[in-house]
Amino acid sequence: DRRGRFITGLSKDDFIVREGKVPQKILEFSSESNLPLRLAILVDSSNSIRDRFKFIQEAAIEFINSVMRPEVDKAMVVSFDTSAELQADLTSDKDMLARTIRSLHPGGGTSLYDAIYFACRDKLMRDQPRHLFRRAMVILSDGEDNRSEYTREQALEMAQRADVGIYAISTNISRVESDGDRVLKYLAAETGGATFFPFKVEDLAQSFENVANELRNQYSILYRPEPMKTDGSWQPVEIRVRDRSNLIVRARKGYYAPLL
C-alpha cells in the first residue's frame, strides 16, 4: 500500500498487465515469500560526501543488520570514488561486512555508474537460476557521477538485465532536490526499487523494515508477450492493480527481449 506494506491475498484477476500498451493475458500467478537475498551494498566514498560519510557507514551497517538473515542471505560491499572496488565479496557474515564498511575512508572522484555496472555484471548475475534468489542493490550516495566509463543508461541496462531492484539512500539533507537525487530516483523507479531521503540513521528504521518486507514478499506474474519480440529490444511493461487506488505497484518498467 502507500505506506510501504506488502498486501497479501491478491489474485491474478486483481492485476492488469500491458506491454507497449497492449493488454496481456496472465498465464501464471503466485505469491513468493522468503526467497534468499543477494544484496550489493554500494558505498559512495568520494570527496563529495565527506561531511556525510559517517552517516553513510552507519546507514549501510544498519541496513545489513536489519535486512539480512544469517546463513540465508548474502551481501557484498562495493565502494566507489575515482574507481569502483570490491571490498567484500558475497557473504553471510554480517560482522565482517560491518568491519569492512567501517574501514572505508572518503577521497577522490565519483564513479557511481561503474559501480552499478560491475556489481550487476560480475556478481549479482552469477547465482542461477534467477528465480531462486531475490537480487537488490542499496546505493548510499549523493547521486553525482564524474568519473565513470559507463553511462547512466548502460548501468541501468545492466541492472535490468540482472533483474536487480535498486534502493537508494540519498545523503542530501537540504530538502531541495538535486541533480543527484533525480538520478537516484530514476534508477530506483526504473528497476522497481525506492529512494529514501533521511536526515539521520534513526529515520531509516521504518524504511528498512518496509524494504525487507518488500524483498521477502512479492508477487510473480507470468505471461507470454503478444506479439512476441526476439530482436533484443527494450519492451516497456506497465502493471497496475485493478480498482484499488490505495495500492501502488513497484515493479520493473520492462525487459530486454531475447535475441534469436
N, C-alpha and C positions, 0 to 999 in steps of 0.2 A: 504494500500500500504506500501512500505518500509519506508515511513515517519511516519507511525503510524496512518494514517487516514482511517476511515471506508469507504469502497467503496460501493455505492448503485447501484441498477439496475442489479445485478447479478441474474441468474435463476438457477434452479437445473441442467440444461444442462451444466453450467459452472463448475460444481464440479465433482470430481472423488473421490469415497469412496472405500477404501479397508479395509477389516477386516482380519487380518492374511494373507495378500497378495491376498485375494480372492475378486474380484470386487463385489460390492453390488449395487442393484437397489434402487435408491432413490424413496420412495413412497410419501412422503410429504415434501414440502419445503416452508419456509416462512421467512419473514424479521420481526424481533421483535424489537420494539423501546420503550424506556421509561418505562421498567419494574421497579417496586420498587426494590431498592437495599438493601441487608442485608450485612453489612460490619463488618469485625473483624479487629481492629487495634491492632497489636501485637508490643509492645514496649519493646525492649531489655533494661533492667535496671540493667545489671550485671556490675561488675567491669571492664570488658574488654573494654567497650565502654565509660568509664568515661569521657575521653577527648572530645568525640563527643556527649555527652548526650544532650547538649543544641540544637545541630543541629537536633537530633532525635526528640526532643519535638517540635521544630518549624516545621519540615517536617510533622510530624503527624497532627498537627493542620492545616497546610496549605492544606493537603490532604482533611481533613474533610470540611474545608471551600470551597474548590474548587469543590468537587465532590457531596457532599450531598445536596439534595433538601429538604426544610422544609416540614414537615408533610407527606412526601412520603417515604423518605429513612430513614433507621435506622442503627446505628453503635454501636459497643461495644468496650471497651478498655480492653485488657489483657496485664499485664506486666509480664515479666519473668526474674528472676535472679536464685536463688537457686531453686525456685519453680515457677509455673505459678499461677497467681492470677487474678481473675476477678475484675477490678477496676470500671468499669461502664457497666451495662447491656445494651442490645439493646435499643436505644432511638433515637429520632429525635432532641433532644436538643443539638445543636452544642456548645452553651456556656458552658453547663455542661461538655461535653466531653473535651473541651479545658481546663477547670479548673482542671479536673481530670488528664490530661496529664501533666500540669504544676506542679502538686503536687507530682509527682514521683521523686524519688532520686535513684541514682545508688549504687549498692553494692551486693556482693555475686557472686555465680557461674552462669551458663547459662543453662537453661532448655528449649531451643527453641522447640524441638520436642514435649515435653509435652504440651506446649502452643498451638501448632498447633492442636494436638490431642484433647485437651479439647475444644477449640473454635469450632471445627467442630462437634464433637460428642454431646456436651452438649448444644450448642446454634444454630449454623447455620443450623443444620439438622431439627430443630423443625418446622419452618414455612412451612406448607404444603398447597396445593400441590406445589411441587418444581417449576413447570413450570411457576408459577405466580410471582416468585421472581428471581432476579439475585444475586448470592452469590459470594463474593470475600473477600480475605484476603490481608491485607497490612502488610508486615513484615519490621520493621526498626531495622536492626541488622548488626553485622559483620559476622553472619552465623555460628559462632562457638557454639558448644554444649559440655558441660562436666558434666551435672548433670541429664539429662532426664532419666526417667524409660523406656519410649518408644523409639524405634529406629527411624532412619530417614525413613525407609521403612514403618513402622507402621503409622507414622504421615502422610506420603504421601498417603497411602491407605485410611486413614480416610478422607483426603481432597477429594480424588477421589470419595469415596462413598457419600460424602456430596455435590458433584458437585460444589466444590469451586475452583475458579481460584486464584492463588497466585501471588501477585505483591510484589516484594522485592526491598527495598531501602537499598543499602549497605552503611556502614559507612567508608569503605576503600577508602582513598584518595591517596594511594601510586602509583596508576596506574600499580601496579603489582598484578596480580590475586592471591588471597589467597585461601586456602582450604575452608574457609567460603564462599567466593564468588562463588566457584564452587558448593557448597551446595545450595545456594540461586538460582543460575541459573538453577540447576537441578530441584528443586521444582517448579519453575515458568514454565519451559518448559514442564514438565510432566502434569501440570494442565491447560495449555493454557494461562498462565499469562505472565509476563515480569519482567525483572530486570533492575534497574537503578543504576548508579554509579556517583552521583553528588558530586561536591566539596562544594557547598553551596546551601541553600534552594532555592535561586533565580533560580538556574539551573533546578529546578523541575517544573517550571510553565508550560512549553510546555508538559512535560511528563505527568503531572496530567491531562491536557486538553485532551491528547490522551487517557489516561486510562478512563476518564469519557465518552468520545465519544465511546470507545470500549465497555464499560459496558452497555451503553444505547442502542447501536445499534449492533445487532448480527443476524446472520442467524441461523435458526433452521432446521436441516435435520433429517428426519425420514426414517429408513429403517428396514427391517426385516432380521436379520442375516441369511445367508445361508452358512454353516449349523448352526442351532440354538443350542447353548450350554446351559445346565441347571445344570451345576455342580459347580457353584460359582467361576469358574476360571477367571483369567485375560485375556481379549480379546483385543489385540492391534488393534488400528484403525488408518489409515492414510487418511487424507483428503487434497486434493490439488485442485488448480484452473487449469482448462484445458487451455493450450496455452496462459498463462498470466504470463510470467517470472517476471514481475514487481510487482506481488502480492504475499503476503505470507499469509498463513492461520494460525491463532492462535487458537488452539483447544486442548481439552484433548487428550492424547495419547492412550486412550482406556477406558474400563469399566469393571466392575465385572459382570459376567453372573449371572442371578438369580439362586438360589439354590432350586431345586424342589425335 
